[in-house]
């Protein structure tokens, strides 16, 4: 029997307790031992829970219990999760977390402590919810040099964009629905402003390229400025709008990484990933493109990835799994202004398209019915993003109103 503790009994934590209970026999068959929930840490009361006798409000009950070999951290946020996880690792306990904020902010340090203490720090659920991606990348694709990773990494924003695209739903209504369904973060700003997707692409980039990529070194844009008009222009250009996290290894050895909404061509494998589903494309030199697809948010999908890590920790109580990256300082990342892209631009004003053509050179005009007479949209050729912003300023100086700009994804 292996004793485990679960820190947090929210959406994911209660899912972990549920799967460990309902799938007890299945897990026993896989592990050959029982996984026993000894403590559940939460400040709230759960008098109706069948696990009512397991609850504690005191972290000391876990850290001082030598029988607890694996601790699950599903509290979310950095405080007190960071301190608790560090203490658990230093006490020789393996830790499993779904907390992408924690891994993106402190992954290198926590992996180093785990290495030092010869225990495991696993975080499959931190990216892609129920989709296996950390383990496939660190094990199954290990023979590859990874060139690029691009993905729809946030279920909430994908749900919102799907509702806008398919049902013409307004942004706020779609967000409310995603919150009601339990996909959104406690503070949904992290979803809609792209920070959640940023944390996830940082984790994948750190894993793929061996150096920690911190979120504040990654240019991040969310979806709050996307309008139904943009959605219709995307449709007219045979694309859909998706929030994409993307990292690419350049010939220089540096990486080009960003999070932003993009026009995704309908023929791309990422275009049909809808609702709360996530999709992640990993481009390896031997495999070519491998695409991972599944539910990126929600109680049981995410808990399933957590429980798989718990089983893995239980199987490796005396050995460390090789999952590691070194610390990084951002020197391997190019400025986002140097990142090359084509961009969709929606404009308003007299002779706006003529002025755009003079400034941008060759442009592709997007035609759409039922637009105001002085409104137009076009797509630029590919150029460094810094050049795009300079030309946008020049356009504004010509008296043209720029209503939106969205990158065209090369996906
Ligand atoms: N808020 C996150 C999402 C939850 O919507 O994807 C899963 O990480």
Boltz pocket constraint, residues with backbone or C-beta under 6 A from the ligand:
constraints:
  - pocket:
      binder: B
      contacts: [[A, 125], [A, 126], [A, 128], [A, 129], [A, 153], [A, 154], [A, 155], [A, 156], [A, 157], [A, 183], [A, 184], [A, 185], [A, 191], [A, 196], [A, 296], [A, 297], [A, 298]]
      max_distance: 6.0
